[in-house]
Amino acid sequence: MSEIKGQLLGIVLTIAVFGIVFAAMTVAFQKVSQSVEEKATSAVGATVSSASSTLSGKPPPYVLIY
């Protein structure tokens, strides 16, 4: 009977550890996702502002040459 209790305890502890790791990684990925979203939004805003500066007669901050 003691052997079964030990195996059940091991299973419960394993599930608990995986749950804690999953929760920590979920929080970390959410923070990284928000950071990437903010950077992408600012990059799109910079692209839009450079396009509007081109339309207003100012040269863009970069030139693409093919």
N, CA, C and O atoms as a DFTB+ gen file, in Angstrom:
264 C
 N C O
     1  1       0.828      -1.198       0.000
     2  2       0.000       0.000       0.000
     3  2       0.873       1.263       0.000
     4  3       0.521       2.274      -0.607
     5  1       2.005       1.186       0.684
     6  2       2.908       2.331       0.765
     7  2       3.498       2.657      -0.603
     8  3       3.740       3.818      -0.933
     9  1       3.724       1.603      -1.393
    10  2       4.277       1.809      -2.728
    11  2       3.299       2.592      -3.615
    12  3       3.711       3.474      -4.368
    13  1       2.036       2.272      -3.523
    14  2       1.015       2.963      -4.317
    15  2       0.918       4.426      -3.893
    16  3       0.786       5.311      -4.738
    17  1       0.983       4.679      -2.604
    18  2       0.936       6.062      -2.108
    19  2       2.131       6.862      -2.636
    20  3       1.989       8.024      -3.016
    21  1       3.296       6.236      -2.656
    22  2       4.489       6.908      -3.156
    23  2       4.371       7.233      -4.641
    24  3       4.778       8.308      -5.082
    25  1       3.814       6.299      -5.410
    26  2       3.637       6.549      -6.840
    27  2       2.606       7.643      -7.083
    28  3       2.787       8.491      -7.957
    29  1       1.522       7.624      -6.307
    30  2       0.508       8.677      -6.452
    31  2       1.081      10.041      -6.083
    32  3       0.794      11.036      -6.749
    33  1       1.883      10.092      -5.034
    34  2       2.521      11.345      -4.641
    35  2       3.449      11.839      -5.753
    36  3       3.487      13.035      -6.044
    37  1       4.190      10.933      -6.367
    38  2       5.076      11.311      -7.469
    39  2       4.298      11.864      -8.652
    40  3       4.711      12.844      -9.271
    41  1       3.171      11.234      -8.963
    42  2       2.336      11.708     -10.070
    43  2       1.778      13.090      -9.760
    44  3       1.808      13.976     -10.614
    45  1       1.274      13.280      -8.559
    46  2       0.704      14.574      -8.166
    47  2       1.769      15.660      -8.194
    48  3       1.518      16.763      -8.681
    49  1       2.955      15.360      -7.677
    50  2       4.035      16.352      -7.693
    51  2       4.468      16.685      -9.113
    52  3       4.752      17.844      -9.415
    53  1       4.521      15.690      -9.986
    54  2       4.891      15.931     -11.377
    55  2       3.877      16.838     -12.060
    56  3       4.253      17.773     -12.766
    57  1       2.603      16.565     -11.852
    58  2       1.556      17.407     -12.440
    59  2       1.625      18.822     -11.875
    60  3       1.442      19.789     -12.614
    61  1       1.888      18.955     -10.574
    62  2       1.989      20.282      -9.961
    63  2       3.166      21.066     -10.543
    64  3       3.031      22.254     -10.839
    65  1       4.305      20.419     -10.707
    66  2       5.484      21.101     -11.249
    67  2       5.233      21.538     -12.682
    68  3       5.576      22.659     -13.055
    69  1       4.635      20.663     -13.495
    70  2       4.329      21.045     -14.872
    71  2       3.321      22.191     -14.912
    72  3       3.414      23.064     -15.775
    73  1       2.368      22.198     -13.997
    74  2       1.399      23.299     -13.925
    75  2       2.060      24.622     -13.596
    76  3       1.733      25.651     -14.187
    77  1       2.991      24.597     -12.653
    78  2       3.702      25.820     -12.268
    79  2       4.561      26.328     -13.423
    80  3       4.584      27.528     -13.698
    81  1       5.264      25.425     -14.098
    82  2       6.095      25.822     -15.236
    83  2       5.218      26.373     -16.355
    84  3       5.566      27.379     -16.974
    85  1       4.092      25.733     -16.618
    86  2       3.174      26.196     -17.661
    87  2       2.668      27.604     -17.337
    88  3       2.615      28.461     -18.220
    89  1       2.300      27.844     -16.088
    90  2       1.803      29.169     -15.693
    91  2       2.894      30.230     -15.849
    92  3       2.625      31.330     -16.333
    93  1       4.107      29.907     -15.448
    94  2       5.204      30.862     -15.562
    95  2       5.516      31.172     -17.029
    96  3       5.761      32.325     -17.384
    97  1       5.506      30.152     -17.867
    98  2       5.804      30.384     -19.282
    99  2       4.682      31.158     -19.961
   100  3       4.938      31.971     -20.850
   101  1       3.445      30.913     -19.552
   102  2       2.318      31.645     -20.124
   103  2       2.446      33.136     -19.826
   104  3       2.242      33.970     -20.709
   105  1       2.782      33.468     -18.593
   106  2       2.955      34.876     -18.216
   107  2       4.114      35.492     -18.995
   108  3       4.005      36.617     -19.483
   109  1       5.216      34.766     -19.112
   110  2       6.380      35.289     -19.830
   111  2       6.052      35.525     -21.309
   112  3       6.421      36.558     -21.868
   113  1       5.363      34.577     -21.938
   114  2       5.019      34.741     -23.353
   115  2       4.028      35.872     -23.558
   116  3       4.078      36.550     -24.585
   117  1       3.129      36.094     -22.608
   118  2       2.188      37.205     -22.735
   119  2       2.926      38.544     -22.675
   120  3       2.609      39.461     -23.432
   121  1       3.896      38.656     -21.787
   122  2       4.678      39.888     -21.685
   123  2       5.481      40.133     -22.959
   124  3       5.536      41.259     -23.454
   125  1       6.103      39.083     -23.488
   126  2       6.876      39.218     -24.720
   127  2       5.958      39.581     -25.883
   128  3       6.315      40.391     -26.739
   129  1       4.786      38.981     -25.907
   130  2       3.821      39.265     -26.965
   131  2       3.394      40.728     -26.943
   132  3       3.284      41.364     -27.992
   133  1       3.153      41.259     -25.751
   134  2       2.775      42.668     -25.637
   135  2       3.914      43.566     -26.096
   136  3       3.681      44.571     -26.767
   137  1       5.139      43.211     -25.740
   138  2       6.297      44.007     -26.145
   139  2       6.452      44.011     -27.668
   140  3       6.701      45.055     -28.271
   141  1       6.303      42.845     -28.277
   142  2       6.413      42.755     -29.735
   143  2       5.295      43.546     -30.398
   144  3       5.516      44.223     -31.402
   145  1       4.095      43.457     -29.834
   146  2       2.962      44.193     -30.399
   147  2       3.207      45.701     -30.338
   148  3       2.906      46.414     -31.295
   149  1       3.750      46.189     -29.222
   150  2       4.042      47.618     -29.095
   151  2       5.105      48.050     -30.108
   152  3       4.987      49.109     -30.725
   153  1       6.137      47.228     -30.275
   154  2       7.201      47.573     -31.222
   155  2       6.686      47.541     -32.652
   156  3       7.059      48.387     -33.464
   157  1       5.836      46.578     -32.966
   158  2       5.272      46.500     -34.315
   159  2       4.369      47.690     -34.582
   160  3       4.379      48.247     -35.680
   161  1       3.590      48.082     -33.586
   162  2       2.710      49.238     -33.750
   163  2       3.521      50.502     -33.974
   164  3       3.170      51.323     -34.822
   165  1       4.600      50.667     -33.222
   166  2       5.425      51.857     -33.406
   167  2       6.129      51.827     -34.764
   168  3       6.312      52.872     -35.388
   169  1       6.525      50.633     -35.226
   170  2       7.168      50.535     -36.538
   171  2       6.185      50.864     -37.649
   172  3       6.544      51.532     -38.618
   173  1       4.963      50.407     -37.518
   174  2       3.948      50.726     -38.523
   175  2       3.649      52.217     -38.487
   176  3       3.450      52.834     -39.533
   177  1       3.615      52.798     -37.298
   178  2       3.402      54.241     -37.175
   179  2       4.527      55.022     -37.820
   180  3       4.281      56.051     -38.449
   181  1       5.765      54.551     -37.674
   182  2       6.904      55.222     -38.296
   183  2       6.821      55.117     -39.811
   184  3       7.164      56.065     -40.519
   185  1       6.373      53.984     -40.309
   186  2       6.222      53.814     -41.753
   187  2       5.158      54.749     -42.291
   188  3       5.331      55.369     -43.341
   189  1       4.055      54.845     -41.564
   190  2       2.979      55.731     -41.995
   191  2       3.440      57.178     -41.950
   192  3       3.127      57.953     -42.853
   193  1       4.187      57.560     -40.904
   194  2       4.636      58.951     -40.812
   195  2       5.657      59.261     -41.909
   196  3       5.676      60.376     -42.429
   197  1       6.515      58.283     -42.272
   198  2       7.476      58.546     -43.341
   199  2       6.759      58.644     -44.681
   200  3       7.174      59.410     -45.552
   201  1       5.693      57.881     -44.853
   202  2       4.918      57.986     -46.091
   203  2       4.221      59.336     -46.158
   204  3       4.155      59.946     -47.226
   205  1       3.703      59.808     -45.036
   206  2       3.039      61.107     -45.055
   207  2       4.047      62.229     -45.241
   208  3       3.714      63.254     -45.835
   209  1       5.282      62.062     -44.746
   210  2       6.298      63.091     -44.974
   211  2       6.706      63.112     -46.445
   212  3       7.037      64.172     -46.977
   213  1       6.687      61.951     -47.112
   214  2       6.985      61.895     -48.537
   215  2       5.914      62.636     -49.319
   216  3       6.207      63.352     -50.276
   217  1       4.681      62.456     -48.902
   218  2       3.586      63.131     -49.583
   219  2       3.627      64.634     -49.345
   220  3       3.135      65.398     -50.175
   221  1       4.199      65.071     -48.238
   222  2       4.247      66.495     -47.950
   223  2       5.465      67.170     -48.586
   224  3       5.652      68.375     -48.413
   225  1       6.287      66.430     -49.311
   226  2       7.420      67.011     -50.000
   227  2       8.746      66.754     -49.325
   228  3       9.787      67.065     -49.903
   229  1       8.755      66.197     -48.125
   230  2      10.004      65.903     -47.436
   231  2      10.529      64.559     -47.933
   232  3       9.739      63.665     -48.234
   233  1      11.841      64.404     -48.021
   234  2      12.370      63.107     -48.453
   235  2      12.199      62.065     -47.346
   236  3      12.219      62.408     -46.164
   237  1      12.034      60.812     -47.719
   238  2      11.918      59.757     -46.701
   239  2      13.264      59.572     -46.018
   240  3      14.293      59.970     -46.563
   241  1      13.269      58.972     -44.831
   242  2      14.530      58.780     -44.110
   243  2      15.397      57.677     -44.697
   244  3      16.508      57.459     -44.216
   245  1      14.931      56.982     -45.709
   246  2      15.690      55.916     -46.324
   247  2      15.337      55.864     -47.816
   248  3      14.297      56.367     -48.241
   249  1      16.222      55.248     -48.591
   250  2      15.992      55.102     -50.026
   251  2      16.208      53.637     -50.382
   252  3      17.241      53.066     -50.031
   253  1      15.261      53.025     -51.068
   254  2      15.402      51.650     -51.512
   255  2      15.933      51.634     -52.934
   256  3      15.393      52.289     -53.825
   257  1      17.003      50.872     -53.130
   258  2      17.603      50.755     -54.460
   259  2      17.583      49.280     -54.833
   260  3      18.070      48.434     -54.083
   261  1      17.023      48.982     -55.983
   262  2      16.950      47.584     -56.442
   263  2      17.955      47.335     -57.520
   264  3      18.047      46.220     -58.033
